[in-house]
Amino acid sequence: MFKKLPFILMTLTFVLVLAACGSKNEAGTDGAASNGAGETATELSGNILAVGSTALQPLVEQAGQKFMAVDEYKNVTVQVQGGGSGTGLTQVSDGQATIGNSDVFAEEKIDDAAKVSELKDHQVAVVAIAPVSNKDAGVQDLTKQQLIDIFSGKITNWKDVGGKDQAIVIVNRPSSSGTRATFENFALGTKVEDIQGSIQEDSSGTVKKLVAETPGAIGYLALSYLDDSLQVLKYEGVEATVENVEAGTYPVWAYEHMYTKGDPDAATKAFLDYILSDEIQQKDVTELGYIPVSGMKVKRDAAGTVTK
């Protein structure tokens, strides 16, 4: 019996050590699981504020709601505001927003090259912009020159472009708008001054409402805002369709950018990755009238040059 005692004591010691280690591991696991308000060590948390383009706003809002509903991201809050691309780029550059949503490249709105170099571009979709009119204007197709003449004030009546004898009411976007920049760059090919009597609105939703309800009105909207309340106008005989944009036959389009100041933090990166996931790109992007970047057969750089 005395000969077996050392062996018994060693065995008991070994069992106690294992029990102690197990208790520590359980405590560590429980501690991670009950850290704060039930977060695990791998759960993300934070507040994301995305500001800017109203053309991109419907996609970011919808993706944000879905993102926050994922259990893994339940401690991340996503807030989305409009204001136009210029506002979004300025606020993300100044650190007032986490993400700057923009219809244009940053260098088109920010003159300071040093500030532009601080921003990181995340291209999440393509947006096409179509000229639209009130349904009673009597026109279905406009040429580039006709649009230039209308938005510069040279043509003021629909009868001069084959429509009704009715005054044209321009519903334009402010100079900070990326949608306006895209329309001027690729539909008009030139910038135009705001003419007296035109209406200027900051929100794509408001533009849609005004054009639909104002006799003689004309404006321009992203495909995501188009419906039967408007007359969507062909551009040089070409319809603003996804297929025509992807093929490069319809020229009035731009990338949708989500800029961050430098590399995004973990929560913001997770949100951007979520928007670029197949779940959002193949369903939400297409259903809302945007075009996945992967579907484009042509590319466009910051200078506006298109290549295949």
Secondary structure as UniProt FT lines:
FT   TURN            2..4
FT   HELIX           5..33
FT   TURN            36..38
FT   TURN            41..42
FT   STRAND          45..52
FT   TURN            54..56
FT   HELIX           57..69
FT   HELIX           71..73
FT   STRAND          75..83
FT   HELIX           85..93
FT   TURN            94..95
FT   STRAND          99..102
FT   HELIX           106..108
FT   HELIX           113..118
FT   STRAND          119..120
FT   STRAND          123..133
FT   HELIX           135..137
FT   STRAND          141..142
FT   HELIX           144..151
FT   TURN            152..153
FT   HELIX           158..161
FT   STRAND          169..172
FT   TURN            175..176
FT   HELIX           178..183
FT   HELIX           184..188
FT   TURN            196..197
FT   STRAND          199..200
FT   HELIX           204..213
FT   TURN            215..216
FT   STRAND          217..222
FT   HELIX           223..225
FT   TURN            228..229
FT   STRAND          231..232
FT   STRAND          234..235
FT   TURN            236..237
FT   HELIX           242..247
FT   STRAND          253..261
FT   HELIX           266..275
FT   HELIX           278..279
FT   HELIX           280..285
FT   HELIX           286..287
FT   TURN            288..289
FT   HELIX           293..295
FT   STRAND          299..300
FT   TURN            302..303
FT   STRAND          306..307
//
